[in-house]
Amino acid sequence: MKKYRKTILTRFAIAMVVAAVTILLAMTNTGCSNGNGAPVKAATNNTTPGAAAPEKFTLRKGALPQQVKLPAQLASFEEVSIFPKVNGYVKEVFVDVGSVVKKGQLLMTLEAPELEQATTQAKERYARAKLDYTLSEENYRRMAKAAETPGAVSPMNLAGLKARADADSALCNAEKANWQMQEAILGYLHVTAPFAGTITERNVHPGALVSGEGKDGKPMLHLGQMDHLRLQVDIPEGIAAALQNKDTVSFYLSAYPGKKMTGHLTRKSGLVNSTYRAERMEMDVYNKDGRLSPGMYADVLFYSNGNPEAFTVPRTAVVTSTERKYVIAIRDGKTTRVDVATGNESADKVEITGDLRPGEQIVAHASDDLPDGLAIK
């Protein structure tokens, strides 16, 4: 009987210990109660990441030097597509692709029998008109000589002869002009080089019919100057404003990796493209050894000293949207969005200009989520 009671007490004691441990664990998870019997909540941190004071950046004026690499392309200093002026057949072609020609050199001849006949007819009409004028002029001269004797020639007859001579003179001049025009048109059958260069394209052969209307769009020949080239590059307006004619510019060609070349800025278009906000500029490149070719791709290096009146700020301080670029300034303890224009850029910094003052503070890591008027300590 005593053993039975001892076992019962042992089991009861174990049950009480387990119950006490369970209650203690429950109190640990849910918190203790206060003096009024209400549970006391565990202390929590009510500060959210959005409520943290943003990092600030103090504005100071200073330029951001930058080396800019821009794509460019070589082009012939002079180039022309040669189309026929008149309709005709190709008679002979004296050049081919790669032929080096001189100014005025005969490149090809055309034949058009109807033009030759028209020129011959114009010449004969001029000769006839000239003879008619010569006869009328001589007749008037003799009658004028006879009119010196009073009553020998009627004044009316003399006036008629003078008018006839003047009319024949005008007709003679017109026929002469028509003959000269036909001669000029006939001269278009001989195609010559307008300047010295190299034939880069040939699209016709003897016997081909060519048209002065040029409907097919293909030239007979294409001529380009090779010893003197243009390096054409579109430069952003922020950099273009600081460049002047005769400035030395370095560039590299994809065809000759690692070989640095130089040229001088010789022409500025003076027009900023409204789409790309860039100005076309050109440099003269002389190709005496013939190693360079029009169409070669180049990388042009420009050294921009930056704008000393601009502010250099972290790139993260500038917010760019589809409508504007702005920074978030802190004025009177509140955020204010200020529109800016950007200039030179580096990996982590950018030049800005706008309605800002030296010593003013802006948000260093700005975003579109920060509204205007937010209080900042």
Protein Blocks (a to p, Z undefined) as FASTA:
>chain_A
ZZmmmmmmmmmmmmmmmmmmmmmmmmmmnopadfkopacdddddfbdfklpccddddddd
dddddddddddddddfbdcddddfbdcddfbdcbdehiacdehiafbdcddfklmmmmmm
mmmmmmmmmmmmmmmmmmmmmmmmmmmpghkacfklmmmmmmmmmmmmmmmmmmmmmmmm
mmmmmmmmpccdfbgcddfbdcbdehiacdfklmnopafbdcddfkbccddddddfklmm
mpcehiacddddfklghiacddddfbdehiacfklopacdddddddfkomacghiacddd
dddebjfkbccddfklpccdfkbccddddeehiacddddddddddfkbccdddjddehia
cdfbgcfklcghiacZZ
